[in-house]
């Protein structure tokens, strides 16, 4: 590059610098303070181990720095010191911080966001091994909560119901809809799809105060002289016949009397189950039509044991709920 060109570039740089010096700097607008959603600010109660992000204009010492509530329920912050947070709503905590900052700033603007919920209750009810309230620490998914409740019980049906408070936002599922009061959102997830991870989006993040319910499935029982007696969970919208139930029980035992079989069925208002006599031998040979079973029906295949004693023992076992195996398919 020639000396003449270098001189021109040098002079142009000096001119630009001089022009920049004469133009006053335009200050950038302050970043807007974004508070938590109004519903959560007034409804959510802070607790130990929650992590907060505080935004305070003109207070860089505490702004944009994550802080965790200690086990005693306090946070320690520069300038304001030790502040009680546990037991307060987000809005109340914001007001307390503003009050303390007034000693240093004329009109403080404070916004608090909960970035991590800790030790918040989630109820897991129904057909799980340890139903009750689980204290969630950090972010947990639906499958993790079911695992924390001991896993799915053998009597579980084929769906999971999630109920969520409106202030925690909509449930991110296609089946989600508000309840009649409008204060809650409800959604259903197919349990088989969830467990088999056919749609990973169904494994949603659980929010504080969610209620996860695993309804018990409809059962049919096959008892007596079969190779695998017990209760069998019906799939959603499924019904089975006497022969299908017998196949689920892996067929007749050698000592069975299929011609003397019967179906024990609950009758509303009746103190005992009604008996419907069934000749399984004729059904197996095609001489009689198959019979549909209803949920909670008991297909009983006897042997030489007196009928009355066998039925009494079966009724006792069904009422106690023990001694009968439950099978999921």
C-alpha positions as CSV (number, residue, x, y, z in Angstrom):
1,X,0.0,0.0,0.0
2,X,1.4,3.4,-1.0
3,X,2.2,6.1,1.5
4,X,-0.5,8.4,0.0
5,X,-3.2,5.8,0.8
6,X,-1.9,5.3,4.3
7,X,-2.0,9.0,5.0
8,X,-5.6,9.2,3.8
9,X,-6.7,6.3,6.0
10,X,-5.0,7.8,9.0
11,X,-6.6,11.2,8.6
12,X,-10.1,9.5,8.1
13,X,-9.6,7.7,11.4
14,X,-8.8,10.9,13.2
15,X,-11.8,12.6,11.7
16,X,-14.1,9.8,12.8
17,X,-12.7,9.9,16.3
18,X,-13.2,13.6,16.5
19,X,-16.8,13.3,15.3
20,X,-17.5,10.6,17.9
21,X,-16.1,12.8,20.6
22,X,-18.5,15.6,19.7
23,X,-21.6,13.4,19.6
24,X,-22.9,12.8,23.2
25,X,-23.4,9.1,24.2
26,X,-27.0,8.0,24.3
27,X,-27.7,6.0,27.4
28,X,-29.3,2.5,26.9
29,X,-32.7,2.0,28.4
30,X,-32.6,-0.1,31.6
31,X,-33.6,-3.7,31.3
32,X,-37.2,-4.1,32.4
33,X,-37.8,-6.0,35.6
34,X,-39.9,-9.0,34.9
35,X,-41.8,-10.3,37.8
36,X,-43.3,-13.8,38.3
37,X,-46.8,-14.4,36.9
38,X,-49.4,-12.6,39.0
39,X,-51.1,-15.9,40.0
40,X,-47.9,-17.4,41.4
41,X,-46.8,-14.2,43.0
42,X,-49.9,-14.2,45.2
43,X,-50.5,-17.9,45.6
44,X,-47.1,-19.7,45.8
45,X,-45.6,-19.9,49.3
46,X,-41.8,-19.9,49.4
47,X,-40.1,-22.7,51.3
48,X,-36.6,-24.0,52.3
49,X,-34.3,-24.9,49.4
50,X,-36.3,-22.9,46.8
51,X,-33.9,-21.1,44.5
52,X,-34.7,-17.4,43.7
53,X,-33.6,-15.0,41.1
54,X,-33.8,-11.4,42.3
55,X,-33.9,-8.4,39.9
56,X,-33.4,-5.0,41.5
57,X,-32.8,-1.9,39.4
58,X,-29.8,0.2,40.5
59,X,-28.7,-2.6,43.0
60,X,-26.2,-4.7,41.1
61,X,-25.0,-6.2,44.4
62,X,-28.0,-8.5,44.5
63,X,-29.5,-8.3,41.0
64,X,-29.4,-11.3,38.7
65,X,-27.6,-13.5,41.2
66,X,-29.4,-16.8,42.1
67,X,-29.9,-17.3,45.8
68,X,-31.2,-20.3,47.7
69,X,-33.4,-20.2,50.8
70,X,-31.6,-22.0,53.6
71,X,-33.1,-24.7,55.8
72,X,-34.1,-22.1,58.3
73,X,-36.1,-20.2,55.8
74,X,-33.8,-17.2,55.4
75,X,-31.7,-15.7,52.6
76,X,-28.6,-13.6,53.1
77,X,-28.1,-10.7,50.7
78,X,-25.7,-7.8,50.4
79,X,-26.9,-4.5,51.8
80,X,-30.2,-5.9,53.3
81,X,-28.6,-8.8,55.3
82,X,-30.6,-11.8,56.5
83,X,-34.2,-11.8,55.3
84,X,-37.0,-14.2,56.2
85,X,-38.4,-15.8,52.9
86,X,-40.0,-19.1,53.9
87,X,-43.7,-18.8,54.6
88,X,-44.1,-15.7,52.4
89,X,-45.6,-15.4,49.0
90,X,-43.4,-14.1,46.2
91,X,-45.2,-10.8,46.3
92,X,-44.7,-10.5,50.1
93,X,-41.0,-11.2,49.8
94,X,-40.7,-8.6,47.0
95,X,-42.4,-6.1,49.3
96,X,-40.1,-6.9,52.2
97,X,-37.0,-6.5,50.0
98,X,-38.3,-3.2,48.7
99,X,-38.9,-1.9,52.2
100,X,-35.3,-2.7,53.2
101,X,-33.8,-1.2,50.1
102,X,-35.6,2.1,50.8
103,X,-32.8,2.9,53.2
104,X,-30.4,3.1,50.2
105,X,-32.6,3.8,47.2
106,X,-35.5,6.2,47.0
107,X,-37.9,4.1,44.9
108,X,-36.5,0.5,44.6
109,X,-37.9,-1.8,41.9
110,X,-37.7,-5.4,42.9
111,X,-38.9,-8.6,41.1
112,X,-38.4,-12.1,42.3
113,X,-38.7,-15.3,40.2
114,X,-38.6,-18.8,41.6
115,X,-36.2,-20.6,39.3
116,X,-36.2,-23.9,41.2
117,X,-38.9,-25.3,43.4
118,X,-37.7,-27.5,46.2
119,X,-39.6,-29.6,48.8
120,X,-43.0,-29.0,47.3
121,X,-45.8,-31.5,47.9
122,X,-47.2,-33.6,45.0
123,X,-49.9,-36.2,45.8
124,X,-49.7,-39.6,44.1
125,X,-52.9,-41.6,44.7
126,X,-54.6,-44.7,43.6
127,X,-53.0,-47.9,42.3
128,X,-49.4,-47.3,43.3
129,X,-47.4,-49.2,45.9
130,X,-47.0,-46.3,48.3
131,X,-49.7,-43.7,47.7
132,X,-49.5,-40.4,49.6
133,X,-47.8,-37.0,49.4
134,X,-44.3,-36.9,47.9
135,X,-42.0,-34.0,48.7
136,X,-40.5,-33.0,45.3
137,X,-37.0,-31.7,45.3
138,X,-36.0,-29.9,42.1
139,X,-37.5,-30.7,38.7
140,X,-39.2,-34.1,38.5
141,X,-41.1,-35.8,35.7
142,X,-44.3,-37.8,35.8
143,X,-42.4,-41.1,35.6
144,X,-40.0,-40.1,38.4
145,X,-43.0,-39.3,40.7
146,X,-44.6,-42.7,39.9
147,X,-41.2,-44.3,40.8
148,X,-41.0,-42.3,44.0
149,X,-44.4,-43.7,44.9
150,X,-43.1,-47.3,44.6
151,X,-44.1,-47.9,41.1
152,X,-47.4,-49.0,39.5
153,X,-49.5,-51.5,41.4
154,X,-50.7,-54.7,39.6
155,X,-54.3,-53.5,39.9
156,X,-53.6,-50.2,38.1
157,X,-55.7,-49.4,35.1
158,X,-54.5,-48.1,31.8
159,X,-54.4,-44.3,32.3
160,X,-52.9,-41.7,34.7
161,X,-54.9,-38.5,35.6
162,X,-53.1,-35.3,36.4
163,X,-54.8,-32.4,38.2
164,X,-53.0,-29.0,38.3
165,X,-53.8,-25.7,39.9
166,X,-54.5,-23.0,37.3
167,X,-51.8,-20.7,38.6
168,X,-49.1,-23.2,37.6
169,X,-50.1,-23.0,34.0
170,X,-51.8,-25.4,31.6
171,X,-50.8,-29.0,31.4
172,X,-48.8,-29.5,28.2
173,X,-50.9,-32.5,26.9
174,X,-53.4,-32.7,24.1
175,X,-56.0,-34.2,26.5
176,X,-55.7,-31.2,28.9
177,X,-58.9,-29.3,29.7
178,X,-60.2,-27.1,32.6
179,X,-62.5,-28.6,35.2
180,X,-66.0,-27.3,35.8
181,X,-64.8,-24.7,38.3
182,X,-62.0,-23.4,36.1
183,X,-59.6,-23.4,39.0
184,X,-57.8,-26.6,37.9
185,X,-56.6,-28.2,34.7
186,X,-57.0,-32.0,34.2
187,X,-55.4,-34.4,31.7
188,X,-55.1,-38.1,31.1
189,X,-52.1,-40.0,29.9
190,X,-52.2,-43.6,28.5
191,X,-50.1,-45.6,31.1
192,X,-48.8,-48.1,28.6
193,X,-47.7,-45.4,26.2
194,X,-46.0,-43.6,29.1
195,X,-44.2,-46.7,30.4
196,X,-43.1,-47.8,26.9
197,X,-41.9,-44.2,26.1
198,X,-43.9,-44.2,22.8
199,X,-44.4,-40.5,23.2
200,X,-41.7,-38.9,25.3
201,X,-43.7,-35.6,25.5
202,X,-46.2,-37.4,27.7
203,X,-43.5,-37.6,30.4
204,X,-44.3,-34.0,31.5
205,X,-42.6,-32.0,34.3
206,X,-44.6,-32.2,37.5
207,X,-45.5,-28.9,39.3
208,X,-46.0,-28.2,43.0
209,X,-49.4,-29.3,44.4
210,X,-50.1,-31.5,41.3
211,X,-52.4,-34.5,42.1
212,X,-51.4,-37.7,40.1
213,X,-54.1,-40.4,40.2
214,X,-53.7,-43.9,38.9
215,X,-57.2,-45.4,38.9
216,X,-57.6,-49.1,39.6
217,X,-58.5,-51.1,36.5
218,X,-61.5,-53.2,36.0
219,X,-60.9,-56.8,37.0
220,X,-62.3,-60.2,36.2
221,X,-61.4,-63.2,38.4
222,X,-60.9,-66.8,37.4
223,X,-60.8,-69.0,40.4
224,X,-60.8,-72.7,41.2
225,X,-59.4,-75.5,39.1
226,X,-57.3,-73.6,36.6
227,X,-53.6,-73.4,36.1
228,X,-53.2,-69.7,36.9
229,X,-56.1,-68.5,39.2
230,X,-56.3,-64.8,40.0
231,X,-57.6,-61.5,38.9
232,X,-56.9,-60.1,35.4
233,X,-56.8,-56.4,34.7
234,X,-59.0,-55.4,31.7
235,X,-57.6,-53.0,29.2
236,X,-59.4,-49.7,28.5
237,X,-62.8,-50.3,26.9
238,X,-62.2,-54.0,26.9
239,X,-64.6,-56.9,27.8
240,X,-63.8,-60.6,27.9
241,X,-65.8,-63.7,27.5
242,X,-65.8,-66.8,29.7
243,X,-63.5,-68.6,27.2
244,X,-61.1,-65.6,27.0
245,X,-60.9,-65.5,30.8
246,X,-60.2,-69.2,30.9
247,X,-57.4,-68.7,28.4
248,X,-55.9,-65.9,30.5
249,X,-55.9,-68.4,33.4
250,X,-54.0,-70.8,31.1
251,X,-56.7,-73.4,30.9
252,X,-58.3,-76.0,33.1
253,X,-56.6,-78.1,35.8
254,X,-56.9,-81.9,35.6
255,X,-59.3,-82.0,38.5
256,X,-61.7,-79.4,37.1
257,X,-65.4,-79.9,36.6
258,X,-66.1,-77.4,33.8
259,X,-69.7,-78.5,33.4
260,X,-70.4,-77.2,36.9
261,X,-68.8,-73.8,36.5
262,X,-70.6,-70.6,37.5
263,X,-70.2,-66.9,37.3
264,X,-70.5,-64.9,40.6
265,X,-71.8,-61.4,39.9
266,X,-72.3,-58.4,42.1
267,X,-75.9,-57.2,42.2
268,X,-76.5,-53.7,43.5
269,X,-78.3,-53.8,46.8
270,X,-77.9,-57.5,47.2
271,X,-75.9,-58.8,50.3
272,X,-74.3,-61.6,48.2
273,X,-73.2,-62.2,44.7
274,X,-75.7,-63.9,42.3
275,X,-74.8,-67.2,40.7
276,X,-75.0,-67.8,37.0
277,X,-74.5,-71.4,36.0
278,X,-72.3,-72.1,33.1
279,X,-71.4,-75.3,31.3
280,X,-67.9,-74.6,30.1
281,X,-67.7,-78.1,28.6
282,X,-70.5,-77.3,26.1
283,X,-69.0,-73.8,25.4
284,X,-65.6,-75.4,24.7
285,X,-67.2,-77.9,22.3
286,X,-69.2,-75.2,20.6
287,X,-72.6,-76.6,21.7
288,X,-73.4,-73.4,23.7
289,X,-72.6,-69.8,23.0
290,X,-69.9,-68.0,24.9
291,X,-70.8,-65.7,27.8
292,X,-69.6,-62.2,28.3
293,X,-68.1,-61.3,31.7
294,X,-68.7,-58.0,33.4
295,X,-66.0,-56.1,35.5
296,X,-65.6,-57.8,38.9
297,X,-67.2,-61.0,37.8
298,X,-65.8,-64.2,39.2
299,X,-65.6,-67.3,36.9
300,X,-65.5,-70.2,39.3
301,X,-64.5,-73.7,38.1
302,X,-65.1,-76.2,40.9
303,X,-63.9,-79.7,41.6
304,X,-65.0,-82.2,44.2
305,X,-64.9,-79.6,47.0
306,X,-68.4,-78.9,48.3
307,X,-69.8,-75.9,46.5
308,X,-70.9,-73.9,49.6
309,X,-67.5,-74.2,51.3
310,X,-65.6,-73.2,48.2
311,X,-67.8,-70.1,47.6
312,X,-67.6,-69.0,51.2
313,X,-63.8,-69.2,51.1
314,X,-63.8,-67.3,47.8
315,X,-66.0,-64.5,49.2
316,X,-63.8,-64.2,52.2
317,X,-60.7,-63.8,50.1
318,X,-62.3,-61.2,47.8
319,X,-63.4,-59.1,50.8
320,X,-60.1,-59.2,52.5
321,X,-58.2,-58.5,49.3
322,X,-55.4,-60.9,50.1
323,X,-54.4,-64.3,48.8
324,X,-55.5,-63.6,45.2
325,X,-52.9,-62.9,42.6
326,X,-53.5,-59.9,40.2
327,X,-52.1,-60.1,36.7
328,X,-51.4,-57.3,34.2
329,X,-51.1,-58.2,30.5
